[in-house]
Amino acid sequence: RAGLVVTKLAEVYLKSNRLTLAEGLFRNAGKLLGGGQVSILDDPSAETECHPSCAALLELNYSKLLRVIPRREAEAARTLERAEKRWSERVCPHTSLQDVSGRGVVDLQTQRLLYL
């Protein structure tokens, strides 16, 4: 659950343009969601301790951060592609992650992204 809280905190720092802090928090969240040893941002094939919807949400928001940082557009595109693939294969193939993320709620009890 801590990984989800750290993810949401990183989103706050991203919105306030504190990019260095946001990136560090996203990376820590990736480690927490990946079981503590390997970050799901570094090794997308690593098993997660959370629902795939939360892992996809982390990757989506991390890609938003990378798009803002100069010379990291290619990495942002790869991360976004990975997030969309995880979403469509393991969560809901009939909806787009970017559409759902704007109206979704992270439920800490079930550790899932609930979308309305």
N, C-alpha and C positions, 0 to 999 in steps of 0.2 A: 504493500500500500504506500510505502514511503516513496517509491518511484513515481507513482501517479501524482503525489503532492509536489514533488520536486519538478515534475513536468509542468504542472500548472504554474508554479513559481517562475520557471524559466520563461513561460509565455508572458508573464507580467514584465519581466526584464526586457524581453524582446519588444514589447509594445512601448516601453519607455526608452528604447534605443540604447540600452546598456548591453551591447552585443557580446562583449567579452564575458561578462557575468552570465548572460543567457546561454552562451555556448558551453561554458563549464557546467552549468546546471543541466543542460540537455544531455551532456556526456555522462554526468553522474546518474541521471535518471535512466539512461540506457544501460548502465552497469547494474543498477538496482532491478530493473525490469528483466534483465538478462540473467539474473541469478547471482550477481555480485562479482563474477570472475571476468566475463567477457561482455562488452557492451554490444547491444543489438545494433547499434549504429556502425560498429566496426565489423561485426560478423552477423549479417542478417540471417544466416542459417541457424544461428544458435537458438536453442529452445528458450522460450520465455516463461516466466512465472506468472504472467498475467494473460488476460484474454488478448487475442490477436488484434482486436479493435483498438486497444490502448497502445500496442506497439506500433500500429499503423498511424495512430494519431501523433505519437512521438516523432515518427519519421516525417510526417507531413509538416509539423511545426518546425522541425529541425531544417527541413528543406526551405522553409520560408526565411529562416535566419540566414542560411547560406546564400540565398538570392540577394540579400542586402549587402553581403560582404564582397568586396571587389575580388575578381579572379577566382571565384568559387562557384560560378554558374554551372559548370559541368557536373560538379559534385552535387549541387542542388538538384539538377535534373535527374541524376541517378537515384538520389534518395527519394525524390518524389515518385519516380517510377516504381521503386521498391515498395513504397507505402501503398500506392494504388494496387499493385499486384497482390500484396498481402491482404488488402481489404477485399478485393474481388475474389480471391481464391479461398480465403478462410473465414470471411465474415458474411458479406452480402454481395453477390455478383450483380444484382439488379440496381444498385445505387452507386453513386460516385462518392468517394471519401471526401472530396472537397465540398460537395453539397451538404453532406451530413455533418461535417465538423463544425460548421457555423451554427447549427441548431442542436448539437449534441450536448449531453451532460455526462461527465465522468462520475460514475457511481463507485465510491471507494469501498463499499461493502461487497459488491459483486465483482469489483475490479474490471468493469467493462465500460465502454462508451455506449451510452443509451441515446438513441436518436429519435427525435419526435417527428 
